Amino acid sequence: MSIERWRQAWQQLIAPGSPFEVITPADGGPRYFRHAARNLLQVIDAGRVHGEKEFVVWQQQRLTFAAYYDAVDRLAGQLAGRLDLRPGERVAIALRNQPAWLIAFAAIQRCGAVCVPLNSWGLRDELLHGVEDSGARLLLCDEARLAMLRDDLAAGERTCIVVGRVPASDLPEHCLRYEDLLAAEPLPVAALDIAPEAPALILYTSGTTNRAKGVLSSHRAVCQALAALEFQGAFCALSSPERVQGMLQSGYAPTTLMAVPLFHVSGLHAQFLGALRGGRRLLLMYKWDATQALDLIRDERCTQFNGAPVMMQQLLASPRYGGDDTVSLFGLGLGGGASSAGLLTEMLSRRPQVIGGSGYGLTESNGIGAAIGGDPFVHRPATAGWPLPIVDVRIGDDPRHPQSDGSPGLIWLRSPTLMEGYWNLPGASAEALRDGWLDTGDLGYLDEEGFLCISGRLKDLINRGGEKISAAEIETCASDMPGVLEAAAFALEDPLLGEVVALAIHGDPTALPGDEQVCAFIGERLAAYKVPARVYRVSEPLPRNATGKVLKADLKARLYVG
């Protein structure tokens, strides 16, 4: 299919009267999907029609849609009735991927409360920051997270719901067992009409400050994002009919292997909520393991896998990929980081009939920006795709005066999926949002065919296998070590993970801690993936500009780092 025919298919999908009709407001505001859900309750309830179809598979647990919704309604009744949870109150979730996470999210929304997913890879300080910063009234967590936060929860008299067979005698005060709540006599939940502008979600994201910022999104923003993801699926089907036909004729039930965390928009929006609404089966992985992933693809006949480039690279590296174990796998999606040309080439050559795809978005845009899949992905695999139909893109230092020469510049996004702002951070919100435009901190350009190309980023983040790491957070932690006068964290290229953390520390050579001491110190305070892969001990002061900012390019050149 030619570019022109793809454009015709695109216009057909967004035309008046179509399911993905796009409205352009007369006041010049961002375009939006006319038929998107009004709130997340509508999204969640849409999945009830799937009844006894299997929905979730995790280890030995299997839940049909009906069983899932029974658990959701039971938990919601306990939250609203027994615990008096009210609309607008915050509830945090600190769990690894498992069915209880999916149940808790929907139950929280049924009560009109705001869900606060926390990074379950984080350690005490990071988790506690999310709980306290959001003002969460309740916390749902597992035994591992409870062990980290037990004393803090007791001191704050914060109610905690613990998932797992914790003996009642071991429960701290103010803690309840999740399983007991589900087994209790069902309680009714009042019907709610949640306004589209009401708050729905706070997702924490690493930024250039030393503390993660809470991204606050409305129901409208999340629902418009979900509609955009569904649009991309429909466009892929229209633009790549032969690929989609092959999948449909295979007879395999649509089944997604989900290994990305649910506290990411890619896990929460694109995989969980998309599957719930669309009636697709979800296989949850507690943590990523390529061998186990291939076993699950083989045994459960998974048809779709979306993951970070490092996950895809490990999957393709296995001799089992492309054989009988992956015969059911028709869809491969990339996200969370830049992909190498070699990975894209291998992905397309090993199974030419596969429906490949990738996209570009941020937590602040609910994962929505540009997307590409199917035949267009084969045509331009290194691009992020066309901006989705409710997304405006401008390139340049100021969105009011965009550059138009096709050269790389700062990417600005405008869409109804953008965040309301950073939770309790008006200054940071004003910096990120300018007249309704989001400063992405990324560099790129729109090519002659309208595809968005990402060329770099301005924000001081390190992208380790799809996990965004704040350099400032590492630096602040390292600077707390005795003997460290200055610290600078930066990215090192890595063939497997894309980037890893490098750390330069300066101080009196006789007092500077050794590499192992530095890594141990940081590992005790931050998540394991934030521990530096390489430590440089520098005798001279770190190079800085007139405002005192470390010149990291100069520093890397001094250290002979590529």
C-alpha positions as CSV (number, residue, x, y, z in Angstrom):
1,M,0.0,0.0,0.0
2,S,1.3,3.4,-0.9
3,I,1.6,6.4,1.5
4,E,-1.4,8.0,-0.3
5,R,-3.6,5.0,0.4
6,W,-2.5,4.9,4.0
7,R,-3.5,8.5,4.3
8,Q,-6.9,7.7,2.8
9,A,-7.4,4.9,5.3
10,W,-6.5,7.4,8.1
11,Q,-9.0,10.0,6.9
12,Q,-11.7,7.3,6.6
13,L,-11.2,6.3,10.2
14,I,-11.5,9.9,11.6
15,A,-14.3,11.1,9.3
16,P,-17.7,12.2,10.6
17,G,-19.9,9.2,11.6
18,S,-16.9,6.8,12.1
19,P,-16.2,5.2,15.5
20,F,-13.0,7.3,15.6
21,E,-14.5,10.6,14.5
22,V,-12.3,13.5,15.4
23,I,-13.7,16.9,16.5
24,T,-11.9,20.1,15.9
25,P,-13.1,22.7,18.5
26,A,-14.1,26.1,17.1
27,D,-12.1,27.8,19.9
28,G,-8.9,26.4,18.5
29,G,-8.4,23.9,21.4
30,P,-6.9,20.4,20.9
31,R,-8.8,17.9,18.7
32,Y,-10.5,15.0,20.4
33,F,-12.3,11.7,19.7
34,R,-16.1,12.3,19.7
35,H,-16.9,8.7,20.9
36,A,-14.2,8.2,23.6
37,A,-15.5,7.0,27.0
38,R,-16.6,9.8,29.4
39,N,-14.7,8.3,32.3
40,L,-12.8,5.2,33.4
41,L,-15.9,3.7,34.9
42,Q,-17.3,3.4,31.3
43,V,-14.0,1.9,30.2
44,I,-13.9,-0.7,33.0
45,D,-17.6,-1.6,32.7
46,A,-17.3,-2.2,29.0
47,G,-15.4,-5.4,29.7
48,R,-18.2,-7.0,31.7
49,V,-19.8,-8.3,28.5
50,H,-17.0,-10.8,28.1
51,G,-18.4,-13.0,30.9
52,E,-16.8,-16.4,31.1
53,K,-14.0,-15.8,28.7
54,E,-10.6,-16.2,30.3
55,F,-9.0,-12.8,31.2
56,V,-6.0,-13.2,33.4
57,V,-3.3,-15.9,33.8
58,W,-0.7,-15.5,36.5
59,Q,1.3,-18.4,37.8
60,Q,-1.3,-20.8,39.0
61,Q,-4.2,-18.3,39.0
62,R,-6.7,-18.1,36.2
63,L,-9.5,-15.6,36.2
64,T,-12.4,-15.2,33.8
65,F,-13.8,-11.8,33.1
66,A,-16.8,-12.6,35.4
67,A,-14.5,-13.7,38.2
68,Y,-12.4,-10.6,37.8
69,Y,-15.4,-8.3,38.0
70,D,-16.8,-10.2,41.0
71,A,-13.5,-9.5,42.9
72,V,-13.5,-5.9,41.7
73,D,-17.0,-5.4,43.1
74,R,-16.2,-7.1,46.3
75,L,-13.1,-5.0,46.9
76,A,-14.9,-1.8,45.9
77,G,-17.7,-2.5,48.4
78,Q,-15.1,-2.9,51.2
79,L,-13.2,0.2,50.2
80,A,-16.4,2.4,50.0
81,G,-18.3,0.7,52.9
82,R,-15.9,-0.6,55.5
83,L,-13.1,1.9,54.8
84,D,-15.3,4.9,53.8
85,L,-13.2,5.7,50.7
86,R,-14.6,8.8,49.0
87,P,-14.3,10.3,45.5
88,G,-11.1,12.3,45.0
89,E,-9.2,10.6,47.8
90,R,-5.9,8.9,46.8
91,V,-5.1,5.2,47.1
92,A,-1.6,4.0,46.4
93,I,-0.7,0.6,44.9
94,A,2.8,-0.9,45.5
95,L,2.6,-4.4,44.0
96,R,4.5,-6.3,41.4
97,N,2.4,-7.4,38.4
98,Q,-0.3,-9.8,39.6
99,P,-4.1,-10.1,39.4
100,A,-4.6,-8.1,42.7
101,W,-3.1,-5.1,41.0
102,L,-5.6,-5.2,38.2
103,I,-8.5,-5.8,40.7
104,A,-7.4,-2.9,42.9
105,F,-7.1,-0.4,40.1
106,A,-10.7,-1.0,38.9
107,A,-12.0,-1.1,42.5
108,I,-10.4,2.3,43.2
109,Q,-12.0,3.8,40.1
110,R,-15.4,2.3,41.0
111,C,-15.2,4.4,44.2
112,G,-14.3,7.6,42.3
113,A,-10.9,7.7,44.0
114,V,-7.6,8.6,42.5
115,C,-5.2,5.7,41.9
116,V,-1.5,6.2,42.7
117,P,0.6,3.4,41.2
118,L,4.0,3.3,42.8
119,N,7.3,1.9,41.3
120,S,7.4,-1.5,42.9
121,W,11.1,-1.8,42.1
122,G,11.8,1.2,44.4
123,L,13.1,1.0,47.9
124,R,11.8,2.5,51.1
125,D,12.6,6.2,50.4
126,E,11.1,6.1,46.9
127,L,7.9,4.3,48.0
128,L,7.5,6.5,51.1
129,H,7.8,9.6,49.0
130,G,5.0,8.5,46.7
131,V,2.7,7.6,49.6
132,E,3.4,10.8,51.5
133,D,3.6,13.2,48.5
134,S,0.3,12.0,47.1
135,G,-1.4,12.1,50.5
136,A,-2.7,8.6,49.9
137,R,-5.3,7.5,52.5
138,L,-4.8,3.8,51.8
139,L,-2.0,1.7,50.5
140,L,-2.3,-1.7,48.8
141,C,1.0,-3.6,48.9
142,D,2.5,-7.0,49.1
143,E,4.6,-8.5,51.9
144,A,7.9,-7.3,50.5
145,R,6.8,-3.7,50.3
146,L,5.1,-4.0,53.7
147,A,8.4,-5.1,55.2
148,M,10.1,-1.9,53.8
149,L,7.3,0.5,55.0
150,R,6.0,-1.2,58.2
151,D,7.4,1.3,60.7
152,D,6.5,4.3,58.5
153,L,2.9,3.2,58.1
154,A,2.6,2.6,61.8
155,A,4.0,6.0,62.6
156,G,1.5,7.7,60.2
157,E,-1.4,5.5,61.2
158,R,-2.0,4.9,57.5
159,T,-4.4,2.1,56.6
160,C,-2.7,-0.7,54.6
161,I,-4.2,-3.6,52.7
162,V,-1.7,-6.5,52.3
163,V,-1.8,-9.0,49.5
164,G,-0.5,-12.4,50.4
165,R,-1.1,-15.0,53.1
166,V,0.3,-12.9,56.0
167,P,-0.8,-14.5,59.3
168,A,-3.1,-12.3,61.3
169,S,-0.7,-12.3,64.2
170,D,2.0,-10.7,62.0
171,L,-0.2,-7.9,60.7
172,P,0.8,-4.4,62.0
173,E,-1.9,-2.2,63.4
174,H,-4.1,-0.5,60.8
175,C,-3.3,-3.3,58.3
176,L,-6.0,-5.6,56.7
177,R,-5.6,-8.6,54.6
178,Y,-6.7,-8.3,50.9
179,E,-7.9,-11.9,50.8
180,D,-10.1,-11.3,53.9
181,L,-11.7,-8.3,52.3
182,L,-12.6,-10.3,49.1
183,A,-14.0,-13.1,51.3
184,A,-16.2,-10.8,53.4
185,E,-20.0,-10.4,52.9
186,P,-20.4,-8.3,49.7
187,L,-21.3,-4.6,50.3
188,P,-23.0,-2.4,47.7
189,V,-21.2,0.4,45.9
190,A,-23.2,3.6,45.1
191,A,-23.5,4.4,41.4
192,L,-21.3,7.3,40.4
193,D,-21.3,9.8,37.5
194,I,-17.7,10.9,37.4
195,A,-17.1,14.1,35.4
196,P,-14.5,13.8,32.6
197,E,-12.4,16.5,34.2
198,A,-12.2,14.7,37.6
199,P,-8.8,13.4,38.7
200,A,-8.2,9.7,37.9
201,L,-4.5,8.9,38.2
202,I,-1.2,10.0,39.6
203,L,1.8,8.3,38.0
204,Y,5.2,9.1,39.3
205,T,7.9,9.9,36.7
206,S,11.6,10.5,37.0
207,G,12.6,14.0,36.0
208,T,15.7,16.2,36.2
209,T,15.0,16.9,39.9
210,N,16.1,14.5,42.6
211,R,12.6,13.5,43.5
212,A,10.0,11.7,41.3
213,K,7.1,14.0,40.3
214,G,3.5,12.9,40.4
215,V,1.8,13.3,37.0
216,L,-1.9,14.1,37.6
217,S,-4.3,13.0,34.8
218,S,-8.0,13.5,34.4
219,H,-10.5,10.8,33.4
220,R,-10.8,12.6,30.0
221,A,-7.1,12.5,29.4
222,V,-6.8,8.7,30.1
223,C,-10.0,7.9,28.1
224,Q,-8.8,10.0,25.1
225,A,-5.5,8.1,25.3
226,L,-7.2,4.7,25.3
227,A,-9.2,5.8,22.2
228,A,-6.0,6.9,20.5
229,L,-4.5,3.4,21.1
230,E,-7.6,1.8,19.7
231,F,-7.5,4.0,16.7
232,Q,-3.9,2.9,16.0
233,G,-5.0,-0.7,16.1
234,A,-7.8,0.0,13.6
235,F,-5.4,1.9,11.4
236,C,-2.9,-0.9,11.5
237,A,-5.7,-3.3,10.3
238,L,-6.7,-1.0,7.4
239,S,-3.1,-0.3,6.3
240,S,-1.8,-3.9,6.7
241,P,-4.7,-6.2,5.7
242,E,-2.7,-9.2,4.7
243,R,-0.7,-9.3,8.0
244,V,-3.9,-8.9,10.1
245,Q,-5.7,-11.6,7.9
246,G,-2.9,-14.0,8.7
247,M,-3.4,-13.5,12.4
248,L,-7.1,-13.9,12.2
249,Q,-6.9,-17.1,10.1
250,S,-4.5,-18.7,12.6
251,G,-7.4,-19.4,15.0
252,Y,-5.4,-18.3,18.1
253,A,-7.3,-16.3,20.7
254,P,-5.9,-12.8,21.1
255,T,-3.5,-13.1,24.0
256,T,-0.9,-10.6,25.3
257,L,2.2,-11.6,27.2
258,M,2.7,-8.7,29.6
259,A,6.1,-8.2,31.1
260,V,6.3,-4.4,31.5
261,P,5.3,-3.0,34.9
262,L,1.7,-1.9,35.5
263,F,3.0,1.4,37.0
264,H,4.0,2.5,33.5
265,V,1.6,3.9,31.0
266,S,2.7,1.2,28.5
267,G,1.5,-1.5,30.9
268,L,-1.5,0.2,32.4
269,H,-3.0,1.8,29.3
270,A,-1.9,0.0,26.3
271,Q,-1.9,-3.5,27.7
272,F,-4.2,-3.9,30.8
273,L,-7.0,-1.4,30.1
274,G,-6.8,-2.2,26.3
275,A,-7.3,-5.9,27.0
276,L,-10.0,-5.3,29.6
277,R,-12.1,-3.3,27.2
278,G,-11.3,-5.4,24.1
279,G,-11.8,-8.9,25.7
280,R,-8.2,-10.0,25.2
281,R,-6.5,-12.5,27.5
282,L,-3.5,-11.2,29.6
283,L,-0.6,-13.3,30.8
284,L,1.2,-11.5,33.6
285,M,4.9,-11.9,34.3
286,Y,6.0,-11.1,37.9
287,K,9.4,-10.0,36.5
288,W,11.0,-10.3,33.1
289,D,12.8,-13.5,32.1
290,A,13.4,-14.3,28.5
291,T,13.4,-18.1,29.0
292,Q,10.2,-18.0,31.0
293,A,8.6,-15.6,28.4
294,L,9.3,-18.1,25.6
295,D,7.8,-20.9,27.7
296,L,4.6,-18.9,28.3
297,I,4.4,-17.9,24.6
298,R,4.7,-21.6,23.7
299,D,2.3,-23.0,26.4
300,E,-0.4,-20.4,26.3
301,R,-0.1,-19.6,22.6
302,C,0.5,-15.9,23.1
303,T,-0.2,-13.7,20.0
304,Q,1.2,-10.4,21.1
305,F,4.3,-9.2,23.0
306,N,5.1,-5.5,23.7
307,G,8.3,-4.6,25.5
308,A,11.4,-2.4,25.8
309,P,14.1,-2.9,23.2
310,V,16.2,-4.9,25.7
311,M,13.4,-7.4,26.2
312,M,12.9,-7.8,22.4
313,Q,16.6,-8.2,21.9
314,Q,16.8,-11.0,24.4
315,L,13.7,-12.7,22.9
316,L,15.2,-12.5,19.4
317,A,18.6,-13.8,20.6
318,S,17.1,-17.1,21.6
319,P,17.3,-20.0,19.1
320,R,13.8,-20.8,20.1
321,Y,12.5,-17.6,18.5
322,G,11.1,-18.2,15.0
323,G,10.5,-21.9,15.7
324,D,7.5,-23.9,17.0
325,D,7.6,-22.2,20.3
326,T,6.7,-18.8,18.8
327,V,4.4,-20.0,16.0
328,S,1.4,-18.1,17.6
329,L,3.3,-14.8,18.0
330,F,1.9,-12.4,15.4
331,G,2.4,-9.0,17.1
332,L,5.6,-7.4,18.4
333,G,5.6,-3.9,19.9
334,L,8.5,-1.8,21.0
335,G,8.4,1.1,23.4
336,G,10.2,2.7,26.3
337,G,13.4,3.6,24.5
338,A,15.2,4.0,21.2
339,S,15.8,0.9,19.2
340,S,19.0,0.2,17.3
341,A,18.9,-0.3,13.6
342,G,20.2,-3.8,14.0
343,L,17.3,-4.8,16.3
344,L,14.7,-3.4,13.9
345,T,16.3,-5.2,11.0
346,E,16.4,-8.5,12.8
347,M,12.9,-8.1,14.1
348,L,11.6,-7.7,10.6
349,S,13.8,-10.3,8.9
350,R,13.3,-13.2,11.4
351,R,9.5,-13.3,10.9
352,P,8.6,-11.1,8.0
353,Q,4.8,-11.8,8.5
354,V,4.8,-10.3,12.0
355,I,2.9,-7.1,12.8
356,G,5.7,-5.0,14.2
357,G,5.2,-1.6,15.8
358,S,6.5,1.1,18.0
359,G,5.5,4.5,19.3
360,Y,6.4,7.7,21.1
361,G,4.8,9.2,24.2
362,L,5.5,10.3,27.8
363,T,3.9,9.7,31.1
364,E,2.9,13.4,30.9
365,S,0.9,12.7,27.7
366,N,-0.5,9.4,28.9
367,G,1.8,7.6,26.5
368,I,0.3,9.3,23.4
369,G,2.3,11.1,20.8
370,A,3.1,9.2,17.6
371,A,2.7,5.5,16.6
372,I,3.5,3.2,13.8
373,G,2.7,-0.5,13.0
374,G,2.3,-3.1,10.3
375,D,3.3,-2.2,6.8
376,P,4.1,1.5,7.7
377,F,6.6,0.1,10.3
378,V,8.3,-2.0,7.6
379,H,8.4,1.2,5.4
380,R,9.9,3.4,8.1
381,P,10.9,1.3,11.2
382,A,13.3,3.8,12.7
383,T,10.7,6.6,13.0
384,A,8.1,7.0,15.8
385,G,5.3,7.1,13.2
386,W,2.7,9.7,12.3
387,P,1.4,11.9,15.2
388,L,-1.9,10.4,16.3
389,P,-5.0,12.3,15.0
390,I,-5.6,14.1,18.3
391,V,-2.0,15.2,18.6
392,D,-0.4,18.4,17.4
393,V,3.4,18.5,17.1
394,R,5.6,21.6,16.9
395,I,9.3,21.7,16.7
396,G,11.4,24.5,18.0
397,D,12.3,26.5,21.1
398,D,8.9,28.0,21.4
399,P,5.6,26.3,20.3
400,R,4.2,29.8,19.3
401,H,7.0,30.2,16.7
402,P,7.8,26.7,15.4
403,Q,10.6,26.0,13.0
404,S,9.6,24.6,9.6
405,D,12.8,23.5,8.0
406,G,12.8,19.8,9.0
407,S,15.9,20.2,11.2
408,P,15.9,18.7,14.7
409,G,14.6,20.8,17.5
410,L,12.7,20.6,20.8
411,I,9.4,18.6,20.4
412,W,6.2,20.1,21.8
413,L,3.0,18.1,22.0
414,R,-0.6,19.3,22.4
415,S,-3.5,16.9,22.9
416,P,-6.4,16.2,25.2
417,T,-4.3,13.4,26.7
418,L,-1.9,15.8,28.5
419,M,-1.6,15.8,32.3
420,E,-3.3,18.4,34.4
421,G,0.1,19.1,35.9
422,Y,2.6,17.8,38.4
423,W,1.0,17.0,41.8
424,N,1.5,19.9,44.2
425,L,4.3,21.4,41.9
426,P,2.9,24.5,40.3
427,G,6.3,25.8,39.3
428,A,7.4,22.5,37.6
429,S,4.0,22.3,35.9
430,A,4.3,25.8,34.5
431,E,7.7,24.9,33.1
432,A,6.4,21.8,31.4
433,L,3.2,23.2,30.1
434,R,3.1,26.4,28.0
435,D,-0.2,27.6,26.7
436,G,-1.4,24.0,26.5
437,W,1.7,22.7,24.9
438,L,4.0,20.1,26.6
439,D,7.7,20.6,26.6
440,T,8.8,16.9,26.1
441,G,12.5,17.6,26.6
442,D,13.1,15.4,23.5
443,L,14.7,16.5,20.2
444,G,13.3,15.5,16.8
445,Y,11.8,16.6,13.5
446,L,9.0,15.7,11.1
447,D,10.3,14.3,7.9
448,E,9.0,14.9,4.3
449,E,6.3,12.1,4.7
450,G,5.1,13.5,8.1
451,F,6.8,10.8,10.3
452,L,8.1,12.0,13.6
453,C,11.8,11.2,14.0
454,I,13.4,11.3,17.5
455,S,17.0,12.4,17.4
456,G,17.9,12.9,21.1
457,R,16.8,14.5,24.3
458,L,17.5,17.6,26.4
459,K,16.3,16.2,29.8
460,D,19.0,14.8,32.0
461,L,17.6,11.3,32.1
462,I,19.3,8.0,31.6
463,N,17.2,5.4,29.8
464,R,18.3,2.0,31.1
465,G,16.3,-0.7,29.2
466,G,13.2,1.5,29.2
467,E,13.5,2.6,32.8
468,K,14.0,6.4,33.0
469,I,16.5,7.3,35.7
470,S,17.1,10.8,37.0
471,A,20.7,11.7,37.0
472,A,20.0,14.3,39.7
473,E,18.7,11.5,42.0
474,I,21.9,9.5,41.6
475,E,24.0,12.6,42.2
476,T,22.1,13.6,45.3
477,C,22.5,10.1,46.8
478,A,26.2,9.8,46.0
479,S,26.9,13.3,47.4
480,D,25.7,12.0,50.8
481,M,28.7,9.7,51.0
482,P,31.6,10.8,53.3
483,G,34.5,11.9,51.1
484,V,32.4,12.8,48.0
485,L,32.5,16.6,47.3
486,E,31.0,16.5,43.8
487,A,29.1,13.9,41.8
488,A,27.8,13.7,38.2
489,A,25.8,10.9,36.7
490,F,25.5,10.4,33.0
491,A,24.6,7.7,30.4
492,L,27.0,5.2,28.9
493,E,26.0,3.4,25.8
494,D,25.3,-0.3,26.3
495,P,24.7,-2.9,23.6
496,L,22.0,-4.7,25.6
497,L,20.3,-2.1,27.7
498,G,20.8,0.9,25.4
499,E,22.2,3.0,28.3
500,V,23.5,2.3,31.7
501,V,24.4,4.6,34.6
502,A,27.9,6.0,34.9
503,L,28.9,8.1,37.9
504,A,31.9,10.5,38.3
505,I,32.8,11.5,41.9
506,H,35.3,14.1,43.0
507,G,37.0,14.6,46.4
508,D,40.2,14.2,48.3
509,P,41.8,11.1,46.7
510,T,42.7,9.8,50.2
511,A,39.1,10.0,51.3
512,L,37.1,9.0,48.2
513,P,35.2,5.8,48.6
514,G,36.0,2.8,46.4
515,D,33.8,1.7,43.5
516,E,32.2,-1.2,45.5
517,Q,31.5,1.1,48.4
518,V,29.8,3.6,46.1
519,C,27.6,1.0,44.5
520,A,26.7,-0.6,47.9
521,F,25.8,2.8,49.3
522,I,23.5,3.7,46.4
523,G,22.1,0.1,46.3
524,E,21.0,0.4,49.9
525,R,19.0,3.6,49.1
526,L,17.8,3.4,45.5
527,A,16.4,0.6,43.3
528,A,18.9,-1.8,41.9
529,Y,18.6,-0.6,38.3
530,K,19.8,2.8,39.4
531,V,23.2,1.5,40.8
532,P,26.0,2.7,38.5
533,A,27.5,0.2,36.1
534,R,30.7,2.3,36.1
535,V,32.3,4.6,38.7
536,Y,34.9,7.2,37.8
537,R,37.0,8.6,40.7
538,V,38.1,12.1,39.6
539,S,40.9,14.0,41.3
540,E,40.2,17.4,39.7
541,P,37.0,19.4,40.3
542,L,34.2,18.6,37.8
543,P,34.0,21.1,34.9
544,R,31.2,23.6,35.2
545,N,29.7,26.5,33.3
546,A,29.2,30.0,34.6
547,T,25.9,29.1,36.3
548,G,27.5,26.1,38.1
549,K,26.0,23.4,36.0
550,V,28.4,20.4,35.3
551,L,29.5,20.2,31.7
552,K,28.9,16.5,31.2
553,A,30.0,16.4,27.6
554,D,33.4,17.9,28.7
555,L,33.5,15.5,31.7
556,K,32.9,12.5,29.4
557,A,35.6,13.7,27.0
558,R,38.0,14.1,29.9
559,L,37.3,10.6,31.0
560,Y,37.6,9.3,27.4
561,V,34.1,8.0,27.5
562,G,32.4,7.5,24.2
